[in-house]
């Protein structure tokens, strides 16, 4: 349930951010392209999160690793793209402070990713046995224990860098209001000729621009 909540929250956050950047820069072609790339990377990262949650490492290791690559790899690229967008939009749209904070989050993520990849490569290269993938409980005297702990800590560190990066959107999202609009083609759902009706427009978020 918690994974589903994180997945839905992630998709919603990424989409709202995409719509906001698009609305703020409707004629900037470079920003529009980067914004679309960020949307694709973010959604694929959320897909990877679903794969990681549904395929455990001890049952389907390859699927679990593939999901982790999507989640952390493309998620890191999403953060990088959004940081570039922040650079492109400052100081016209927001201050330089936002860009520097997001850049620090990206550096934090990159250091964690490097540590995780390095230690996990050493851990799973076969030097510590072939059954290490199935190992769930570790003791300090086990071979590869230090590498396992560093890998785990780096993975959690990357996760926290993602969360902190999303938290930088809070002030941005306080300046946006989304609405859903229903355009009716008729007063019934039968296959009849369309007739003019009043459209309904309802707010999704209560914050005003």
N, C-alpha and C positions, 0 to 999 in steps of 0.2 A: 504493500500500500504506500509506504514512504517513497519507494522508487517511482511509482506511478505519479505521485504528487510532484516529485522533483522533475519528472519528465514533462508533465503538463505545464508546470511553472516555467521550465526552461524554454519550451516552445513558445509559450505566450510572451515571455520576456523578449526573446529574440525577434518575434514578429512585430511586437509593439515598437521595439527599437528601430526595426527596418522601416516601418511606416513613419516614425518620427523623423528620421534622417531624410527620408524621401520628401516629406512635406517641407522640411527646412531648406532643402536644396533641390528644387524641382527642375532646374535648368543646368546644373553642374554635371556634365557628362561623366567626368572622372569619378566624382563622388557617387553618382548613380551606379556605375559599374562596380565600384568597391562595395557599395551597400548591398547590391544583389549577391555578390560573392560572399559577403558576410552572412547573408541570410541562408544561402545554401550550406556553407560550412557549419553554421550553428545548428541547422536542422539535422544534418548528417551526424553531428556530434551527439545530439539527443537520441538519434537512432542507435548509435553505438552504446549509449547508456542503457537502452532497453536490451540490447544483446548481452551486455555484461551481466545484467540482472537476471536474465532468463537462462543463461548458459554458464554454469559454475565451472571453475577452473579444474576441479577434480573429475568432472564428467566429460566435458567437451572443451579441452584445453585450447584447441585452435580457434574455436568460435569465441571463447572468452577473450583470448588475446586479440582477435580481430576487432571485437567490440571495444576493447581498451584502446586500441590504436585509433579507432574512429572517435572515441570519446575524448581522449587526451590529446591525440595528434591534431585532429581537425578543430577541437576546442581551443587549442593553443593558437592555431592559425586564425580562428575567429577573433580571439582577443587581440591578436596582432593587427588584423584588418580594422577592427574597431578603434584601435589606438591610432592607426594611420588616419582614419576618418576624423578622430578628435583633433589630430594635428592640422588636417585640412580645414576644419571648421573654426579653429581658434585664430585670432580673437574675435572674429565676426559673430559667431554663434554663441560661444562660451569662452571662459577665461583659460589662460595657459595652465592654471593649476590642475584642471581636470585632465588635461593631456599628460602632465607629469605623473599624476597619481596612477593613471592607467598604464603608463609606461613602466612604472615600478612594479605593477602587478604582472606585466608581461615578463619582466626580468626575473621576478620571483618564480613564475611558472617555468621559464626556460631553465633556470638553475635546478629546480626540482625535477624537471623532465630529464635533464642530462644525468643527474645522480641516479634516477630510477633506471634509465636505460643502461647505464654503465654497470651498475650493480646487478641488475637482473640478467644481463648478458653473461656476466661472470658466474652467476648463480646457476643458470640453466645450461651451461655449455657442456655438461656431462662430467665435470671434475668431481662433483659431489654425489654422483650416483644418478641412475635413470629414474628412480622412484620418487625423486624430490618433488615432482609436480603434484603427486598425490598426498604429499605431507601436509597435514592440517595443524598439528601441535608441535611447537618447537621448544627445545630446551637449550639453555646457554651452552651446554657441552656439545650440542650437535654441530656437525660440520656445515659450514655455510650460514651459521646463525647470525653472524654480524652482517653479512650481505643481505640476508633476509630482512633484518630489522631496518637497515638503511633503505632498502627498496620499499618496504611498507611505509616508513616515515615519509619518504619522498612522494609516494603515491597520495598519501593524505595531505601532504603539503600542496601538491598540485590541485587537489580538490578544493582546499581552502582558498587557493589563489583564484580559482574560478568563482567561488562564492563572493569573495571580496571584490572581484572585478564587476560582478553583477550589482553589488551594492553601490557602486559608483553611478548607477543609473537612477538612483532614487530621486535626486534633485532634478534630473532631466525629465523624469516621468511626472513630476509635480507640475510640469508646464504643458501637459498635453491632455486632450479630452477626445475619446473615441466614441463614435456612434454607429449603431447598426441601422440600416435603412431597408425596409421591406417595400418593394415595388410590386403592387398587385396589378395583374393584367385583367382582372374581372372580379365580380362579386361572388362567384362560385368557382369550384374546381372542375366544372365540366368543360368539355372542349367546345367553347363558344367563342364568338368574336369578342375581342377585347373591348372593354369600355372604360372610360376614364373614371378613376376612383382616387380617393385621397390616400396618399402614402403615409406610412408610419415611420417615424424616426425616433429611436430610443437611445439614450446614452449608455455606453458601456462603462465609462469611467466618469466620475463626477468632477474631476479637476478641470478647470477652464484653462485655455491657452493664456 
